[in-house]
Amino acid sequence: MGPCVLTGPWVPQAAWPRAGDSPEGGQADEPRAAALICLSDHGMQLFGLVAPLASPDASLLTAPPQFLETPPQVLEVRELEPVTLRCVAQGNPQPRVTWKLRGQDLGQGQSQVQVLNGTLRIRRVERSSAGVYTCQASSTEGSTTHATQLLVLGPPVIVVPPKNSTVNASQDVSLACRAEAYPANLTYSWFQDSTNVFHISRLQPRVRILVDGSLRLQAAQPDDAGRYTCVPSNGLPRSPSASAYLTVLCKPHPAPWTDCFTSLGQAQLLPYNLPLLPPDPAQVTAMPPETPLPVGMRGVIRCPVRANPPLLFVSWTKDGQALQLDKFPGWSQGPEGSLIIALGNEDALGEYSCTPYNSLGTAGPSPVTRVLLKAPPAFLERPKEEYFQEVGRELLIPCSARGDPSPTISWAKVGRGLQGQAQVDSNSSLILRPLTKEAHGRW
């Protein structure tokens, strides 16, 4: 057997399956297929025809997809930064490259993710962006895939925050705090109010921080009451925090004096022979089902409380989760426990519940109040600064406003009032009829 030759449209003359099989006239048409021909002592033998050609320039050979360029198998990216993953593939026909994350196609309907010509771009990497990204190159000849694990470097996220706790004096206390992060070299710090618990001499011998982040306090004392804050860290900026309040209930002792109540962490000594008030944990009296807040203005969400002994603190939840004020710039808590919202906007929307505490504990959380944003009163038409009119004639000064609910407009003369001559029409405009000298002044 001699050599094998592949002929095709680039060959100017036709190749024939067997010697002597030429068409009539001895002239060959332009070939429309490539032929694999082997030469032997008995002439040319046809071993196979490749697919028919649409034109002399059409491709003859097919090839399955294969990657020319792929991203690394593992990639670390800082949170909030952009990232680009590029997959380039070749084949015949040209393969199509798509991207998937957790089985879902990417690039459609995601504002932060864009896929173009096989390149995946994430404009702003978030913690939820972490995962295994798969690019797939596919065509009619098959498919191939490549996987890249994206690791998001960022500060910890608290997944189990501490909860408010009430214990009797001398009992042990455990406050949970668990966080997740990458890198996962987590350390936990705990603070009472703003002081590290290991820097407080009365706490130092009785506290431990466990590997899972929990705080253990042995034999709670009245002075231990207060706010405890957990701060996890992995060495990256912007460590989060979560707080809970500890209430320590005191018991009478068989002695002339006893520390029965605690207030803000300090014991009050009461005579033993004085009659003690019946137990009265702090309780919410009447939480309104809805609380309106003015759009773009300061607002207050109140927690109506009855407490004897006096109120110690109030904790809040928003949409069923413990409210962390440090996540909402400008928000604070008033001395009576109310939430002060610096600026009414969509961040304030939701369902809120408050739980008041005194030294006897709490009667439980309030019913939820749903915060609604309402438009504050705003002028549609303001009166001019000055009006001139002849005495005895009629003067109409317009004034209109809008708001939700619709505002009520009232008029008054600054200084000495004017009886009987001033009227307000259905459009809230001021009518002076007839105009007298006594109407002169500021309204």
C-alpha positions in Angstrom: 0.0 0.0 0.0 1.3 3.4 -1.0 0.8 6.8 0.7 -2.7 8.2 1.5 -3.7 11.6 0.2 -6.6 13.9 1.4 -8.0 15.9 -1.5 -10.5 18.7 -1.2 -11.8 22.0 -2.8 -8.4 23.5 -2.6 -7.2 21.0 -5.2 -7.9 22.5 -8.6 -8.8 19.2 -10.3 -11.1 16.5 -9.1 -10.0 13.2 -7.5 -11.8 10.0 -8.6 -12.6 7.0 -6.5 -11.2 4.6 -9.2 -9.0 5.1 -12.2 -10.8 5.6 -15.4 -14.1 6.7 -13.8 -14.1 10.2 -15.4 -17.3 11.9 -16.4 -18.3 12.3 -20.0 -16.3 14.9 -21.9 -13.2 14.3 -19.8 -13.8 17.5 -17.8 -14.3 17.4 -14.0 -16.6 19.6 -12.1 -15.2 21.5 -9.1 -15.0 19.0 -6.3 -17.7 19.3 -3.6 -16.2 16.8 -1.1 -12.8 15.8 0.2 -11.7 12.3 -0.5 -9.2 10.1 1.4 -7.3 8.3 -1.3 -4.6 5.7 -0.9 -2.3 4.6 -3.8 -1.6 1.0 -4.4 -0.3 -1.2 -7.2 -3.9 -1.7 -8.3 -4.7 1.9 -8.7 -6.3 4.5 -6.3 -8.7 3.2 -3.7 -11.3 5.5 -2.0 -11.5 5.0 1.7 -14.1 7.7 2.6 -15.8 10.9 1.7 -15.9 13.9 4.1 -19.1 15.9 4.5 -20.4 17.7 1.4 -19.3 21.3 0.9 -21.6 24.3 0.5 -18.9 26.2 -1.2 -15.2 25.9 -2.1 -14.3 27.9 1.1 -16.4 25.9 3.6 -14.7 24.1 6.4 -14.2 20.4 5.9 -13.0 19.2 9.3 -15.0 19.4 12.6 -13.4 19.5 16.1 -14.8 19.3 19.6 -14.4 22.4 21.9 -11.2 22.9 23.8 -10.1 25.7 26.1 -7.3 28.1 25.1 -7.5 30.2 28.2 -9.1 29.7 31.6 -9.0 31.4 35.0 -7.1 29.7 37.9 -8.8 26.9 39.8 -8.9 28.9 43.0 -9.1 32.7 43.1 -9.2 35.0 46.2 -10.9 38.4 45.9 -11.5 41.1 48.5 -15.1 42.0 49.3 -16.5 45.0 47.4 -13.9 44.8 44.7 -14.5 43.8 41.0 -13.4 40.5 39.5 -13.1 39.1 35.9 -13.1 35.4 34.9 -12.2 34.7 31.3 -12.7 31.5 29.3 -11.6 31.3 25.7 -12.4 28.2 23.6 -11.9 26.9 20.1 -13.4 24.2 18.0 -15.3 23.6 14.7 -18.0 24.8 14.7 -17.0 27.7 17.1 -18.2 26.7 20.6 -20.5 28.9 22.8 -19.2 29.7 26.3 -21.6 30.0 29.2 -21.2 30.5 33.0 -23.0 28.9 35.9 -23.0 29.2 39.7 -24.7 26.6 41.8 -26.4 25.3 38.7 -27.9 28.7 37.7 -27.0 30.4 34.5 -25.3 33.7 35.0 -25.4 37.0 33.0 -29.2 37.3 32.8 -31.2 39.4 35.3 -28.2 40.0 37.6 -27.3 43.7 37.9 -23.8 43.0 39.3 -22.9 40.1 37.0 -22.1 40.5 33.2 -21.2 37.7 30.7 -19.8 38.8 27.3 -18.0 36.6 24.8 -17.1 34.1 27.4 -15.9 36.6 30.0 -17.6 36.8 33.4 -17.4 40.1 35.2 -18.7 40.9 38.7 -18.7 44.6 39.4 -18.9 44.3 43.2 -18.0 41.1 44.9 -20.1 40.3 48.0 -19.9 37.6 50.5 -22.7 35.8 48.7 -20.5 35.8 45.5 -18.3 33.1 46.9 -18.7 29.7 45.3 -17.6 27.4 42.4 -18.0 29.1 39.0 -18.2 26.8 36.0 -17.6 27.9 32.4 -18.9 25.5 29.7 -17.8 25.5 26.1 -20.3 23.6 23.9 -21.1 23.0 20.3 -22.7 20.2 18.2 -19.4 18.3 18.5 -19.5 18.1 22.3 -18.7 20.2 25.4 -16.1 20.8 28.0 -16.1 22.5 31.4 -13.7 24.4 33.7 -14.4 25.2 37.4 -13.0 28.1 39.4 -13.6 28.4 43.1 -14.0 32.1 44.2 -13.1 32.9 47.8 -14.2 36.2 49.1 -11.8 37.9 51.6 -13.8 40.0 54.0 -14.6 40.8 57.6 -16.6 38.3 59.7 -20.4 38.1 59.6 -22.2 37.3 62.9 -24.6 34.4 62.2 -25.5 33.7 65.9 -25.8 37.0 67.9 -26.0 37.1 71.7 -29.5 37.3 73.2 -30.7 39.2 76.2 -30.5 37.1 79.4 -31.9 37.3 82.9 -30.4 35.3 85.7 -30.5 35.2 89.5 -27.5 36.3 91.4 -24.8 33.6 91.8 -26.0 31.8 88.7 -23.7 31.1 85.7 -24.3 33.0 82.5 -23.6 32.0 78.9 -23.9 34.5 76.0 -23.6 33.0 72.5 -21.7 34.6 69.6 -20.8 32.8 66.4 -19.4 34.3 63.2 -18.3 33.1 59.8 -15.5 34.6 57.6 -12.8 34.0 55.1 -10.0 33.8 56.1 -11.4 31.9 59.1 -8.7 32.8 61.6 -11.4 34.2 64.0 -10.8 35.7 67.4 -13.5 37.1 69.6 -13.5 40.0 72.1 -16.2 40.8 74.6 -17.0 44.1 76.2 -19.2 45.2 79.1 -20.5 48.6 78.0 -17.2 49.8 76.3 -14.6 48.0 78.4 -13.0 44.7 77.6 -14.2 42.1 80.1 -10.6 41.1 80.8 -9.8 44.7 81.8 -12.5 44.7 84.5 -11.0 43.4 87.7 -14.2 42.0 89.2 -15.0 40.1 86.0 -11.5 38.9 85.0 -11.3 35.8 87.3 -14.9 34.7 86.4 -15.1 35.1 82.6 -13.9 32.9 79.7 -14.3 33.2 76.0 -14.7 29.8 74.3 -13.4 28.8 70.9 -16.9 29.1 69.4 -17.1 32.8 70.6 -19.4 32.3 73.6 -18.9 34.2 76.8 -19.1 32.3 80.0 -19.5 34.2 83.3 -19.5 32.4 86.6 -21.5 33.4 89.6 -23.2 36.5 88.3 -23.2 39.5 90.6 -25.5 42.6 90.7 -22.7 44.7 89.3 -22.4 42.4 86.3 -25.7 43.6 84.8 -25.4 45.8 81.7 -24.8 45.6 78.0 -22.3 43.0 76.6 -20.9 43.3 73.1 -19.3 40.6 71.0 -16.7 41.7 68.4 -15.3 38.9 66.1 -12.2 39.7 64.0 -10.1 38.0 61.4 -7.6 40.8 60.9 -9.5 42.6 58.1 -11.1 46.0 58.6 -14.7 46.7 59.6 -15.2 44.1 62.3 -18.9 43.7 63.1 -20.4 43.8 66.6 -23.6 42.5 68.3 -24.9 43.3 71.8 -27.2 41.8 74.4 -28.3 42.9 77.9 -27.7 40.9 81.0 -30.2 41.4 83.9 -29.2 40.0 87.3 -32.1 39.4 89.8 -31.2 39.7 93.5 -32.7 37.7 96.3 -33.4 39.0 99.9 -31.0 37.8 102.6 -32.0 37.0 106.2 -30.3 40.2 107.4 -31.3 43.8 108.3 -30.1 45.0 104.9 -30.4 43.3 101.5 -29.5 44.1 97.9 -32.9 43.4 96.4 -32.9 45.4 93.2 -30.3 46.4 90.7 -30.4 49.5 88.6 -28.0 49.9 85.7 -25.6 47.4 87.3 -25.5 49.0 90.8 -27.2 47.5 93.8 -29.7 49.5 95.9 -29.7 48.6 99.6 -33.2 48.4 101.0 -34.3 47.8 104.7 -35.3 44.2 105.1 -38.3 45.1 107.3 -39.9 47.4 104.6 -42.6 45.7 102.7 -41.4 44.6 99.2 -43.5 45.5 96.2 -45.1 42.5 94.5 -43.2 41.3 91.4 -43.8 43.6 88.5 -41.7 42.9 85.5 -41.5 45.7 82.9 -44.3 45.4 80.4 -45.5 47.2 77.3 -48.9 48.8 77.7 -50.3 49.6 74.3 -48.1 49.3 71.2 -49.9 50.8 68.2 -50.3 48.5 65.2 -48.9 51.2 62.9 -46.3 53.9 63.4 -46.0 56.7 60.8 -42.6 58.3 60.1 -42.1 61.5 58.1 -40.2 61.0 54.9 -36.8 62.8 54.9 -37.3 64.0 58.5 -36.5 62.8 62.1 -38.9 60.3 63.5 -39.5 58.3 66.7 -40.7 54.7 67.2 -42.0 54.6 70.8 -42.2 51.7 73.2 -45.0 52.5 75.8 -43.8 50.9 79.0 -45.0 50.4 82.6 -42.3 49.4 85.0 -41.9 49.2 88.8 -39.0 48.9 89.7 -37.9 51.5 87.2 -37.0 50.6 83.6 -33.5 49.5 83.0 -33.3 49.1 79.2 -35.4 48.2 76.1 -34.3 45.8 73.4 -35.7 46.0 69.8 -36.3 43.6 66.9 -36.9 44.5 63.3 -38.6 42.0 61.0 -38.0 39.3 63.6 -34.2 39.9 64.0 -32.4 41.6 66.8 -31.9 45.3 65.8 -28.3 46.4 65.6 -28.2 50.2 65.7 -24.6 50.4 64.5 -25.8 49.2 61.1 -28.1 52.2 60.7 -26.2 55.5 60.7 -27.9 58.2 62.7 -30.2 55.8 64.6 -30.1 55.9 68.4 -32.1 54.9 71.4 -33.6 57.5 73.8 -33.4 57.2 77.6 -37.0 55.9 77.7 -36.2 53.2 75.2 -37.7 54.8 72.1 -36.0 54.4 68.7 -34.8 57.7 67.2 -34.6 57.6 63.4 -32.4 60.4 62.1 -33.9 60.3 58.6 -37.1 58.7 57.5 -36.4 56.5 54.4 -36.8 53.0 53.1 -34.3 51.6 55.7 -36.9 52.3 58.4 -39.7 50.3 56.8 -40.5 47.0 58.6 -42.2 45.5 61.6 -40.8 46.4 65.0 -41.2 44.9 68.5 -39.8 46.1 71.8 -39.0 44.2 75.0 -38.6 46.3 78.2 -36.6 45.1 81.2 -36.4 46.2 84.9 -34.7 44.5 87.8 -37.5 41.9 87.9 -37.2 41.0 84.2 -39.7 41.5 81.5 -43.3 40.5 80.9 -42.4 39.8 77.3 -42.1 41.5 73.9 -44.7 43.9 72.5 -47.0 43.2 69.6 -45.3 44.3 66.3 -45.8 47.8 65.0 -45.5 48.4 61.3 -43.6 51.5 60.3 -45.1 53.5 57.4 -43.5 56.3 55.6 -45.7 59.4 55.3 -45.2 62.6 53.4 -44.9 65.5 55.9 -46.8 68.7 55.2 -45.4 70.8 52.3 -46.7 74.0 50.8 -48.2 73.9 47.3 -48.8 77.6 47.3 -47.3 80.0 49.8 -48.6 83.5 50.6 -46.5 86.4 49.3 -44.5 88.4 51.8 -46.5 91.5 51.3 -50.0 92.4 50.1 -51.4 95.9 49.4 -55.1 96.7 49.2 -57.4 99.6 49.9 -59.4 99.8 53.1 -62.9 98.7 52.6 -62.1 96.3 49.7 -61.7 92.5 49.9 -58.3 90.8 50.2 -57.8 87.1 49.5 -54.5 85.5 50.5 -54.0 82.0 49.1 -52.3 79.1 50.9 -52.4 75.4 50.1 -50.4 72.4 51.2 -50.2 68.6 50.7 -49.2 65.7 52.9 -50.1 62.2 54.0 -52.5 62.5 55.8 -53.8 65.7 54.3 -52.7 68.6 56.5 -55.0 71.1 58.2 -54.2 74.7 57.5 -54.9 77.4 60.1 -54.4 81.2 60.1 -53.5 83.6 62.9 -52.5 87.2 63.2 -49.2 87.8 65.0 -49.7 89.8 68.1 -53.2 91.2 68.8 -55.9 89.1 67.2 -58.6 90.3 64.9 -62.2 89.4 65.7 -65.0 88.8 63.2 -63.4 90.0 60.0 -61.1 87.1 59.1 -62.4 84.1 57.3 -60.9 80.9 55.7 -62.5 79.5 52.6 -62.7 75.9 51.5 -59.3 76.1 49.8 -57.7 77.3 53.1 -57.2 80.8 51.7 -57.5 83.8 54.1 -60.3 86.2 53.3 -60.4 89.7 54.9 -63.8 91.2 54.0 -64.0 94.2 54.4 -60.4 95.1 54.9 -59.8 97.4 57.9 -56.8 99.1 59.3 -56.8 96.6 62.2 -55.8 93.8 59.7 -52.5 95.5 59.0 -49.6 93.4 60.3 -48.1 89.9 60.1 -50.3 86.8 59.4 
